[in-house]
Structure formats: C-alpha cells, structure tokens
Amino acid sequence: MPSRQMLVALLAGLSLLAPRIAHAAELKIAYVDLQRAFAEVDEGKAAKAKLEQMRDAKQKELDKEQEGLKKEKDTFEKQMATMTDSARQQQGTELQKKLYDLQQRFEKGRAELAQTERETLSGILGKMQPIIQTIAQRDGFTMVFEKTDSGLLYAPASLDITNELIRLFNEKYKVAGGTSSSTKKSSATPTAPATPK
C-alpha cells in the first residue's frame, strides 16, 4: 500500500478514534515543510551551491566537447567531396561514435549528480528527524506531518514547526565558512549534447 494511501487510512482511522483519544489525552498535531527546510538550512544552502558548482563544471566540459565535435563535423563536411567513399564512411562512423560517447558521458554525469543530490538530501533529512522529534516531545505534539507528502490541504500557520526546525538545525550543525545570501540560478541539470548538424 503506497504511503499516501496508508496515511489516508490512518487519518480515517484516527477520525473514528478521535473521541476516544480525546478522553485519554489531548491530540496535538503539527506539520513541517521539509522542502523549505532543506532550502533554508545553512547546510542545505551550502549543498545546493556545491551541487550547482558541480553541475556547471560538467556543463562547461560538455559544451567544450560538443563545440570540438561540431568543428570536426564542419571540417568533415567541407572535405567530403574530395574524400574516397571508404574515407568518408570511416570519418562519418568516427563522428557518430564520438557523438554517442558524448551523449553517454552526459547521461552518466546526470545520473551521478542525481545520486549525489539524493545522498545529500538523505543525510540532511537524517539530521532533521531527531530535531523534529525533540520539538514534538518538547511542545507536546502527538503527531508531526510532512506538509507536501501528507496530502495536507490546509492547516493554520500556528501548527507549522518549520522555522523552529531550521533554527535548531542551524544551531546544531554550523556550516564552516557560512553561506552567501545570494544564490546563483542555474539549470537543474546539464543540457544534453545536441546532434551536430
């Protein structure tokens, strides 16, 4: 059963048990916006900057190789008329192989970046979980939901513990050298090499 369906079933079950639970103990619920927390904690900002730097370096390398391949293709097209059929076929095959290799390196680089991003986010989430638990225990919350994945459509801002999570996370996990307040926009993933025309 997918987690969203389990959550809906759990909430339905809780609504039936709510009168009983209310007698036993007060039900106190909060939520946290993990996407915003990832984006706003200092460690998340530093990780994002590092990932963008890696992405930009890979893109620059791909662009340089693609430009070199385009020049080779242009030269090949200019010399085609003077080549023998076998030389023309051999050079055409070599160009296709170089393009294929470039596309394979692009796909591999994109997969490596995605894996690094998943590992980074997983590490930060692992550090956030005990802090969320501490906040919940300290403030007497019975449950804390994740805003996006829980299917939460409405809840008052007073139940949002994201700011407290960010504050406590930054206090506990100080980032060496700090982070810059300006973040450079870059594409989410490197641009795929185009087939030279």
Number of C-alpha atoms within 10 A of each C-alpha: 6 6 10 12 11 11 16 13 12 12 13 12 11 13 12 11 11 16 10 11 13 11 9 9 10 12 13 14 15 23 24 20 17 19 13 14 21 19 15 17 24 24 22 20 20 20 20 18 17 13 18 21 14 15 21 17 13 20 21 14 13 21 17 12 16 21 14 12 19 18 13 14 18 14 11 16 12 10 11 16 10 9 13 10 10 9 12 17 13 12 16 16 12 12 18 16 12 15 20 14 12 19 18 14 16 20 15 12 19 19 13 12 19 14 12 14 16 12 12 17 18 12 11 19 15 11 14 19 12 12 18 20 14 14 18 19 12 9 11 14 17 13 13 18 17 16 20 13 12 14 12 11 7 7 12 8 10 8 14 19 17 22 15 15 22 21 14 17 21 16 12 11 13 12 15 9 7 11 16 11 8 7 12 9 8 11 10 10 16 22 15 17 20 12 12 15 6
